[in-house]
Amino acid sequence: MDKISGQKSAVQYLYPPIDPFDQRMMEMPGGHTIYVEQCGNPDGIPVIVFHGGPGGGCSPAMRRYFDPEVYRVVLFDQRGCGRSRPHASVINNTTWDLVADVERIREVLGIDQFIVFGGSWGATLALIYTETHPDRVRHLVLRGVFLMMQRELDWFYGGGAGQFWPETWDAFARLVPEDERGDMIGAYHRRLFSGDMPLETRFAKAWSGWENALASVYSNGRSGEAPGEYARAFARLENHYFVHGGFLESDGWILENVDRISHIPGVIVQGRYDMICPPKSAYDLAQLWPNADLRMVRNAGHALSEPGISAELVRVMDEIAQR
């Protein structure tokens, strides 16, 4: 039993830990080196995992949603985070650089088509990649949908989520002078890119802490302090992408281009009480995507590790494997 929530641990739903059979660093244009790993069955069904953030990095736990006898699992750290270098760098770091990186990974690994699996920002990137290269994707599996829209940023950084967590929001907002609180993303941007390392790290920890505190439906509004190096990459990259609207041409770009993927089957696993990425975005996406199967998980929030989310994602991947 989980000591905090009193719920069964999500671990019971996952496959046993598996080690990579291939780990490498790939040189990419623009001075970035990307960490890439493969695990599972080298001859299995290819699936690529897009981590969240931007800036979250992949982790060994992300390997455990896939039957290692069935799937060839590809994970990578996006530009600027995890084991990729340069760390926390936003130079030559845009959505379109990441899309090009995925194509480079696919080509180097000799994969024609793969299943795309991503949650939160990973779902955003999964949708953008698939809408750009629909011929390269055989199935989409999304969790905690984020469409990179202003309404979503306004919800989480404009006080919407803070209506539910006023004490946690206050701790996040009070670091900024009152006259700057009308634009929290901009206010934090000035500190995260100040060139003052202690200041950047302080605000990075606060930025990361606000998001982490609201990830689980069982949250008490507090989160452990993230290591400075991780927090700085996470906060800087996330803020950089948000300041630039995800580098998309329009606010509703993903929804405007859903017709490009209408023929591709997909499953959307969404926590009913997701405070970071509210279900409205998942619902709107499913309404426009005829081959989408929207699965709302009750008593679940945003985190990949939520028991209901983990169980449903494993179920989805097992269902796809049997087709």
Number of C-alpha atoms within 10 A of each C-alpha: 9 9 8 9 13 9 12 14 16 17 15 11 19 21 15 14 12 15 12 16 12 12 14 12 16 15 15 16 10 10 11 22 21 22 22 20 17 22 19 24 17 16 10 15 18 22 25 23 22 29 25 24 22 29 27 23 23 22 12 11 15 17 24 19 23 25 21 20 12 18 22 21 28 24 24 27 26 29 33 27 29 23 18 22 19 16 18 22 17 16 12 15 18 18 20 17 15 17 17 15 21 17 15 15 18 18 11 10 11 9 14 12 17 20 22 26 26 25 26 26 25 24 27 25 28 26 27 21 21 22 19 15 14 18 14 18 21 18 22 22 25 26 29 32 29 27 26 25 19 12 13 18 20 15 17 19 22 18 19 16 19 20 11 13 17 14 13 21 21 13 13 21 23 10 14 16 9 9 8 13 18 12 14 18 20 16 17 24 21 12 19 26 14 12 10 10 13 12 13 23 22 16 25 27 22 21 23 24 22 24 20 20 20 25 23 24 21 16 14 13 20 13 16 10 12 16 11 16 15 20 26 26 28 27 29 29 25 23 24 23 21 19 14 10 17 24 15 17 9 12 16 13 15 22 18 12 15 19 14 16 23 16 15 18 16 24 20 26 25 31 29 20 19 22 24 26 27 22 22 14 20 23 17 12 21 19 14 15 20 16 16 20 15 18 17 20 19 14 16 23 29 27 21 24 19 23 21 22 27 23 19 20 23 17 16 18 20 15 10 12 14 7 5
